[in-house]
Amino acid sequence: SSSRFTPGSRNEARANTGLYGDPCVLWIGHLNHAKDPMTVLDGVALAAERMPGLRLWCVYGTAPLLDGVRARVEGDPRLAARVHLVGRVMHAQIQSLLRAADLFVSGSRSEGSGYAAIEAIACGITPVLADIPAFRALTGEGRIGHSWPRGDAAGLAEKLCAAAERRTTPAQVRAHFDATLSFKAVGSLWADAYSEVLEGWWRRAG
């Protein structure tokens, strides 16, 4: 997968979307067990003790855990004023939301590819992702962004703080996207794969 999203003015995006925070952290994903929002909330609560300006904005589609998420947010003063449950938005709005963010966070326990993370990287946003094979592939085994052990709230808190303190520039993140995740880069990988298959077929046929 790839994306046609691009980086843009963070100030303009924040004015258009209303997002803010220092850091401004964006979540995009269903509120279900596979995406593990509870661990993300626990990690944000811990990180907020060191970063009082942190704000988390949650964009989601299906939400079987919404009641539990709301209860977790409302029951913790570290989260109540910092977590904004945005809900469902049109896909056309996602690029502006990503451009407004400092960090993109995901706690997914498994992914086929991680399209929201691809879009975040396309926009030049630093990803803070659970350490799973799909995300390791997207980040070039950690060449950009930060990874944390899935299900580990304390580990997430540490990585959120590290990402905020030593911020990767949007240009650096976008350069990684262009080199490894752009349509040109993905097309080259597919062309190489097809070439290997074809060469193998000809060797067997000959």
N, C-alpha and C positions, 0 to 999 in steps of 0.2 A: 504494500500500500504506500501511497504518497499523499501529498496535499498541495493545493494551489494557494494556501494561506501564505502570507508574507508578514514580516515585521512592519511596525508602523509607530507613530508617535504615541508614547505612553500617556503623556499629558492629555492629548486629544481624546484618546480612548477612555481615559478616566472621566473626562468631562462628559462624554457621550453615554457612558454606562453607569456612572455613579459609584464605581468601585474605588476603594481606597485601602490604605493600610501600609504599615512599615514593619515587615513586608506584607504585601498584598498577595495572598495565596489563593489559588483557584483549584477547585475540585470539579471534574466533569465525569459523571458516571452514575449508574443506577445505585440506589440505596438498597443493596442486598448483601447477603453473606459473602458472595464471591468477591465483591469490591471492598469489603471489610471497612465500612465507614466508622465503626466504633473504635477500632484501633487508631484510625486517623484522628478522631476527636480526642482520644486519650493523649496522643502525641502532641496535638495542638495545645491542649491544656497545659502540658508540661513545658512546651516551648514558650508559651505566653508568660510563664513566670520569669523568663529571661528577656522576653521581647514584648513589652506591654503594648506596643503599637501594632502587633500582628492582628490581621483580620483574615478570616477564612470565608470564602464565598463558594457555596455548593450549588452546582447546576446538575440536575438529575432528571431522569425520565421515570421509569417504574420505581416504586419506592415501598416495597413491602416492609422495610424497617423504619419507615418515617416516624411512627409513633415513638419507637424506642430512641431514635435520633433526637427527636424534639425533647423527650424527657431528659436525655443525657445533657443536652445543651442548656435547657432551662434549669436543671438542677445543679449546675456548676458555675459559680460566678466567674471563673476563668474563661468560660465559653459563652455565657449568656450575652455579653455585649460584643463578642468578637466573631461569632459564627452567624452567617447570613444564609438562610435556606432559600435560595432563589427559585428553585423548581425548574420546570421545563421551559426552554426557550427555543426559538426558531434557529435552525442551523446557521442561517445568515448572520445571526448575532454572535456566534461563537468566536469569530475572528476578533471582533472588537473586545470581547471579554478577555481573551487571551492576551491581546496587546496591552490591556490595562494591568495585567498581573506581573508580579515580580517572580513568583514561583508557581509551578504546577505540581500538584501532589496526587499520588495514586497509591492505594493500599491493596491493589488487586492481588488475589491469591493465585490467579492464573489468567493468561490472556493468549488469544490466538496471535494477535499482533499488537494491539493497543493503539487504536486509531486516534483517540483523544490525545494521547501522548505524542503521536506523530504530528498532529496539528499544533500542539504546544511548541514542539521543537521547530516546526516551520515558522512560527511567529517569533522565534528567538528567545523563548521563555525557558529559564532553567528548570529542568525536571527533577523532582525529588520522588523517586519511585521505589516501590517494593522490589526486592532483589529476586526477580524471577527470570527465566530464560528469555522470554519475549522482550522484556525491558533491557536486559543486558545487551541484546542484539541492537535495539534502537539507540542505545547510548554508546555503542562501540566498546562494550565491556568497561564502561565507566570513563570514557574519554571526555564526556560532558556530563554534567548533572551529578546527582548524589543518589546512592542506593542504600537501603536499610533492610534488615531482615524482616520478612513479612511477619505480621502479627506482633511486632516488637515496638510498642509505643515509645519507650525510652530511646530506642535506636532512631526512630523517626524524629523525635524532639531534637536529638543531637544533630541530625542531618539538616533539619530546618534551620537551626541556629547557624550551622556551618555555611549553608547556602546563602543565608542573609548577610553573614559577616564577610564572606569572600565571594562577592557576586560575579558570576560569569557574565560578560557582556552579551547583549543580543546578537551582535555581529559574530561572536565566537560560536554561539549555539547555531546560528543560521549557517555558518560555514560548514559545520558538521552535517547539517541537513543537506546542504547542496552536494556535499561530497559522498554521502552515503544513503540518503533517503529521498532525494528528489526523483522526479520521473525519469530524468536522464540516467541517474545512478542506478535506480531499480531496473530500468530497461536494459542497462549494460549487464547487470547480474543475470537477468533472464536470458539475454542473448548468449552469454557465456555458458549458462546451464544447458540451453538447447544445443549449442555447438558440441558440448561434451557428449550429450545423449546421441546426437547424430553421428559423431565420430565413432562412438562405441557400436552403434548399429552397423555402420559400414565395415568396421573390423570384423564383427561377427558374421556379417553377410559375405565378406570376402574370404 
